[in-house]
């Protein structure tokens, strides 16, 4: 679904309870703030307590309802403790935004096995664990929305990011499989996939920006706040999968249907492995 396609607004966010992961900065923090501004009560979750608490305090200072719960989402025991506390003290979420993620842009032979495991742990297992911890009471109630934040690498991988792209493919697979799993239960499963977003990720990972294929620049760069607006709109419209900005929304269905030219462009305009054979295609 593109941003220009219209759907009747069916979900009012006022009074809804929303869990947002990776909410200490970037897309997660902006999404939590946007949901709170729309009237939702938000549960902010991230590993680092300090920035998480500051984000929650900022939302409350603007009149929003926000709770901060530090947790390592790659540990199911911590996620289960988090869910037990939320369900016991606050209630059953109406919305889950699985945004927590990590990863470095590395070639396979640059990637330590431990780094590969961590890149799969967040975002994929973090999304799986959080959804698993809350899904039973959501099913019992018969309503809700589980939304994943993903990246274009889940559709068009680029060289020099094998662990990162593989984890994002896993998130895409989880989204589509979970949608089938929960069909008929009243729970919608959705995703928002923005192109490049100007977040602290690039400050924390020097050199990562240089490995993004040049062709990606044609899609445009979004701010976390713009992505948050897309998330809020997608939730309100009960959209399934939303891609932004408009250039990526227009190209995505073509990239899914005819992937080979897009994969070639990503390779041709991306970082080459030092051992790439001249003339390879």
Number of C-alpha atoms within 10 A of each C-alpha: 16 19 16 9 7 10 12 9 13 10 15 13 20 13 14 19 24 25 26 26 30 29 32 27 19 20 27 27 26 22 29 33 28 23 26 26 17 16 18 23 25 28 23 27 31 25 18 15 15 11 17 23 21 14 24 25 17 14 23 15 11 11 12 22 21 24 20 22 22 22 22 17 27 23 14 18 14 16 23 18 13 21 21 15 13 18 15 10 9 13 13 21 24 21 24 24 26 29 27 26 24 17 22 22 22 20 17 15 10 12 16 12 12 8 17 19 12 20 22 23 22 25 27 27 23 25 27 20 21 25 20 14 18 23 19 12 14 19 15 10 14 12 15 23 22 26 26 26 26 24 23 21 20 19 20 21 22 27 22 25 22 22 24 28 25 18 27 27 21 16 27 21 14 19 24 16 13 18 17 12 13 14 12 11 14 15 22 21 26 23 26 23 25 27 24 19 19 15 14 11 16 14 11 10 12 10 12 16 13 12 17 21 19 15 14 17 11 10 18 15 16 16 15 20 19 18 26 22 15 22 27 17 16 23 25 16 16 18 24 18 19 22 25 24 21 16 14 21 21 17 14 23 15 12 17 12 8 11 14 12 12 20 16 15 16 21 20 17 16 19 18 15 13 7 6 9 9 6 5 6 8
